Amino acid sequence: MRLHPLSGLTMATVLGLAQLPAHAAPAQIKAPAELPAKASVADAIKASAPSDWRPLDPDNTLYLDIPAGRVVLELAPEFAPQHVTNIKALVAEQYYDGLAITRAQDNWVVQWGDPNEKSPKPILHAQRTLPGEFTVPMTKITNFTRLPDADGYAPQVGHSNGFPSARDPKSGTAWLTHCYATVGVGRDVGSDSGGGTELYAVIGQSPRHLDRDITVVGRVVAGMALLSTLPRGTAPMGFYDSPGKNVPIKAIRLAASVPFAQRTNLEVMRTDSAAYQAVLEAQRNRGGPWSKVAAGHIDLCNAPIPVREVAK
Amino acid sequence: MRLHPLSGLTMATVLGLAQLPAHAAPAQIKAPAELPAKASVADAIKASAPSDWRPLDPDNTLYLDIPAGRVVLELAPEFAPQHVTNIKALVAEQYYDGLAITRAQDNWVVQWGDPNEKSPKPILHAQRTLPGEFTVPMTKITNFTRLPDADGYAPQVGHSNGFPSARDPKSGTAWLTHCYATVGVGRDVGSDSGGGTELYAVIGQSPRHLDRDITVVGRVVAGMALLSTLPRGTAPMGFYDSPGKNVPIKAIRLAASVPFAQRTNLEVMRTDSAAYQAVLEAQRNRGGPWSKVAAGHIDLCNAPIPVREVAK
């Protein structure tokens, strides 16, 4: 499959060069020079070795099952140890089952939790709230591969075991960044007012200004389109304006607790591999003939993280 | 309406602080200091004067009418004079009417054009292809308000009459940037292979690496959710895999040609106004109590451009 987005247009066959309407000012346009061809992102993926991939850890993988299908989330316990533990406890007691997606705000987030504010679902063993884990000590993050590219929101950005992340050597802190598909913990005003009962996934332009302001617990690795295509809510902040519009959550399950035959078997490219560096470089400086300009830069949230389904 | 995204969660009522499961490592967490309250984006919008807004120019506004409703596009003739003229010529001859949205790729683009490659719809007066207008001379752009914030993809970024844009004083060029809602011209390999018969709108993370590689003609100012929620295509590159899945285009009309009573009357905040600077600053450095950290930076594609519907 060609990953190149726009090169597949085959409809631009030249049928004839009629004159421009007379009121069109002719511009001074010079055709850009051709870039030499080079490996594309798809080529870089194809050239990878089996060792460049890692299976998802079933103990840190959640399946969010909604009527339209399955969304697969990878949790990041290094960055939010207490919240990940608590979310897994909520999953274990089937807290989320029967709750709903209650919010979809365009170019922002989809959010799920308990739609019944007045009589909230009881929690048996897990916690309802926790102190925020907005950053962690840098020393806790064992596997950070830094991007050479500058970033406006953080002194250093890169990937930690497959998660887009940032760090600040001055304060000695590290954190997960808000990119497309990032999953975080909704909260009220207090930094200790969230705990995982309300979760959201980013469905638009990376809201990096939320970084360090909220606990991020992981990311969606498959099934994003099931969330991003949900009808947008018409109440303030994209909440659905009636319970009938909420999207029911059939279940959230830990992959490890799901029978093997029912698991979604995914591998993610290791972000500390040379293969991934090749992917980044293919995206950072694309070759011809379609591309005419090499960007010379990659934004953290534009760095594709390859995922593939493999036979069990 | 509060524009603040996550502060509306009222479900995080503290019901009780059960112990964390024993295997959770207690983290060293310090609650962030409170930020002083300050004007929010919503406050900055509320404080604006009527003169801080401009009506959309009906001669550069398109209505893309699909079964789900109306998408409003603003064209940017300064940046792509020939293409804008040609698209308006295509609209005038009702070229797009009866064509379709044929592609929706998650976190990428929605694209529309002629689904019938083998027997393409004839063009009466407009042109099928044009030389690309990937950049224009900087001197052609009369109203550039630069952001002080650094950008990885361009030496300078900011807004030109409401359009996110960039420029490079060294080469003396300026261009529209790919942000959420940006509208561009699909093309084949040749830089002169597009002309406006195929158009796309960005529905995900800003693909800034496409900047200067393709002709950008404007942006969607209203109705983005009608595009962003379309089912994703399952053929390569997000094309729909059968004609029955294409989304029909009822019509594309120039606002000026639509009876006044049927127009969508929108105003956009002037991006060269002090009011807009206040919006940017509210987003760049958010105040408490919800926000705990001021980002100190705004990405060009995270800069909200306020739009409002006004009585006729």
Chai-1 contact restraints between the chains, C-beta under 6 A:
chainA,res_idxA,chainB,res_idxB,connection_type,confidence,min_distance_angstrom,max_distance_angstrom,comment,restraint_id
A,M1,B,P236,contact,1.0,0.0,6.0,A-B,restraint_1
A,P5,B,W108,contact,1.0,0.0,6.0,A-B,restraint_2
A,L6,B,G186,contact,1.0,0.0,6.0,A-B,restraint_3
A,G8,B,M237,contact,1.0,0.0,6.0,A-B,restraint_4
A,L9,B,G186,contact,1.0,0.0,6.0,A-B,restraint_5
A,L9,B,D188,contact,1.0,0.0,6.0,A-B,restraint_6
A,L9,B,E198,contact,1.0,0.0,6.0,A-B,restraint_7
A,M11,B,G113,contact,1.0,0.0,6.0,A-B,restraint_8
A,M11,B,D114,contact,1.0,0.0,6.0,A-B,restraint_9
A,M11,B,E117,contact,1.0,0.0,6.0,A-B,restraint_10
A,M11,B,E198,contact,1.0,0.0,6.0,A-B,restraint_11
A,A12,B,R187,contact,1.0,0.0,6.0,A-B,restraint_12
A,A12,B,D188,contact,1.0,0.0,6.0,A-B,restraint_13
A,A12,B,S193,contact,1.0,0.0,6.0,A-B,restraint_14
A,A12,B,G194,contact,1.0,0.0,6.0,A-B,restraint_15
A,V14,B,T129,contact,1.0,0.0,6.0,A-B,restraint_16
A,L15,B,R128,contact,1.0,0.0,6.0,A-B,restraint_17
A,A18,B,Q127,contact,1.0,0.0,6.0,A-B,restraint_18
A,P21,B,T85,contact,1.0,0.0,6.0,A-B,restraint_19
A,P21,B,A89,contact,1.0,0.0,6.0,A-B,restraint_20
A,A24,B,Q82,contact,1.0,0.0,6.0,A-B,restraint_21
A,A24,B,T85,contact,1.0,0.0,6.0,A-B,restraint_22
A,A25,B,P81,contact,1.0,0.0,6.0,A-B,restraint_23
A,A27,B,P81,contact,1.0,0.0,6.0,A-B,restraint_24
A,A27,B,Q82,contact,1.0,0.0,6.0,A-B,restraint_25
A,I29,B,P131,contact,1.0,0.0,6.0,A-B,restraint_26
A,A31,B,S191,contact,1.0,0.0,6.0,A-B,restraint_27
A,P32,B,S191,contact,1.0,0.0,6.0,A-B,restraint_28
A,P81,B,A25,contact,1.0,0.0,6.0,A-B,restraint_29
A,P81,B,A27,contact,1.0,0.0,6.0,A-B,restraint_30
A,Q82,B,A24,contact,1.0,0.0,6.0,A-B,restraint_31
A,Q82,B,A27,contact,1.0,0.0,6.0,A-B,restraint_32
A,T85,B,P21,contact,1.0,0.0,6.0,A-B,restraint_33
A,T85,B,A24,contact,1.0,0.0,6.0,A-B,restraint_34
A,A89,B,P21,contact,1.0,0.0,6.0,A-B,restraint_35
A,D106,B,M224,contact,1.0,0.0,6.0,A-B,restraint_36
A,D106,B,A225,contact,1.0,0.0,6.0,A-B,restraint_37
A,D106,B,S228,contact,1.0,0.0,6.0,A-B,restraint_38
A,N107,B,Y180,contact,1.0,0.0,6.0,A-B,restraint_39
A,W108,B,P5,contact,1.0,0.0,6.0,A-B,restraint_40
A,G113,B,M11,contact,1.0,0.0,6.0,A-B,restraint_41
A,D114,B,M11,contact,1.0,0.0,6.0,A-B,restraint_42
A,E117,B,M11,contact,1.0,0.0,6.0,A-B,restraint_43
A,Q127,B,A18,contact,1.0,0.0,6.0,A-B,restraint_44
A,R128,B,L15,contact,1.0,0.0,6.0,A-B,restraint_45
A,T129,B,A12,contact,1.0,0.0,6.0,A-B,restraint_46
A,T129,B,V14,contact,1.0,0.0,6.0,A-B,restraint_47
A,P131,B,I29,contact,1.0,0.0,6.0,A-B,restraint_48
A,D149,B,G152,contact,1.0,0.0,6.0,A-B,restraint_49
A,A150,B,G152,contact,1.0,0.0,6.0,A-B,restraint_50
A,G152,B,D149,contact,1.0,0.0,6.0,A-B,restraint_51
A,G152,B,A150,contact,1.0,0.0,6.0,A-B,restraint_52
A,G152,B,H297,contact,1.0,0.0,6.0,A-B,restraint_53
A,G152,B,D299,contact,1.0,0.0,6.0,A-B,restraint_54
A,Y153,B,A295,contact,1.0,0.0,6.0,A-B,restraint_55
A,Y153,B,H297,contact,1.0,0.0,6.0,A-B,restraint_56
A,Y180,B,N107,contact,1.0,0.0,6.0,A-B,restraint_57
A,Y180,B,G204,contact,1.0,0.0,6.0,A-B,restraint_58
A,Y180,B,Q205,contact,1.0,0.0,6.0,A-B,restraint_59
A,G186,B,L6,contact,1.0,0.0,6.0,A-B,restraint_60
A,G186,B,L9,contact,1.0,0.0,6.0,A-B,restraint_61
A,R187,B,A12,contact,1.0,0.0,6.0,A-B,restraint_62
A,D188,B,L9,contact,1.0,0.0,6.0,A-B,restraint_63
A,D188,B,A12,contact,1.0,0.0,6.0,A-B,restraint_64
A,V189,B,P289,contact,1.0,0.0,6.0,A-B,restraint_65
A,V189,B,W290,contact,1.0,0.0,6.0,A-B,restraint_66
A,S191,B,A31,contact,1.0,0.0,6.0,A-B,restraint_67
A,S191,B,P32,contact,1.0,0.0,6.0,A-B,restraint_68
A,S191,B,K292,contact,1.0,0.0,6.0,A-B,restraint_69
A,S193,B,A12,contact,1.0,0.0,6.0,A-B,restraint_70
A,G194,B,A12,contact,1.0,0.0,6.0,A-B,restraint_71
A,E198,B,L9,contact,1.0,0.0,6.0,A-B,restraint_72
A,E198,B,M11,contact,1.0,0.0,6.0,A-B,restraint_73
A,G204,B,Y180,contact,1.0,0.0,6.0,A-B,restraint_74
A,Q205,B,Y180,contact,1.0,0.0,6.0,A-B,restraint_75
A,Q205,B,Q205,contact,1.0,0.0,6.0,A-B,restraint_76
A,Q205,B,S206,contact,1.0,0.0,6.0,A-B,restraint_77
A,Q205,B,C301,contact,1.0,0.0,6.0,A-B,restraint_78
A,S206,B,Q205,contact,1.0,0.0,6.0,A-B,restraint_79
A,H209,B,A295,contact,1.0,0.0,6.0,A-B,restraint_80
A,R212,B,V293,contact,1.0,0.0,6.0,A-B,restraint_81
A,D213,B,S291,contact,1.0,0.0,6.0,A-B,restraint_82
A,D213,B,K292,contact,1.0,0.0,6.0,A-B,restraint_83
A,D213,B,V293,contact,1.0,0.0,6.0,A-B,restraint_84
A,M224,B,D106,contact,1.0,0.0,6.0,A-B,restraint_85
A,A225,B,D106,contact,1.0,0.0,6.0,A-B,restraint_86
A,A225,B,R232,contact,1.0,0.0,6.0,A-B,restraint_87
A,S228,B,D106,contact,1.0,0.0,6.0,A-B,restraint_88
A,T229,B,T229,contact,1.0,0.0,6.0,A-B,restraint_89
A,T229,B,P231,contact,1.0,0.0,6.0,A-B,restraint_90
A,P231,B,T229,contact,1.0,0.0,6.0,A-B,restraint_91
A,R232,B,A225,contact,1.0,0.0,6.0,A-B,restraint_92
A,P236,B,M1,contact,1.0,0.0,6.0,A-B,restraint_93
A,M237,B,G8,contact,1.0,0.0,6.0,A-B,restraint_94
A,P289,B,V189,contact,1.0,0.0,6.0,A-B,restraint_95
A,W290,B,V189,contact,1.0,0.0,6.0,A-B,restraint_96
A,S291,B,D213,contact,1.0,0.0,6.0,A-B,restraint_97
A,K292,B,S191,contact,1.0,0.0,6.0,A-B,restraint_98
A,K292,B,D213,contact,1.0,0.0,6.0,A-B,restraint_99
A,V293,B,R212,contact,1.0,0.0,6.0,A-B,restraint_100
A,V293,B,D213,contact,1.0,0.0,6.0,A-B,restraint_101
A,A295,B,Y153,contact,1.0,0.0,6.0,A-B,restraint_102
A,A295,B,H209,contact,1.0,0.0,6.0,A-B,restraint_103
A,H297,B,G152,contact,1.0,0.0,6.0,A-B,restraint_104
A,H297,B,Y153,contact,1.0,0.0,6.0,A-B,restraint_105
A,D299,B,G152,contact,1.0,0.0,6.0,A-B,restraint_106
A,C301,B,Q205,contact,1.0,0.0,6.0,A-B,restraint_107
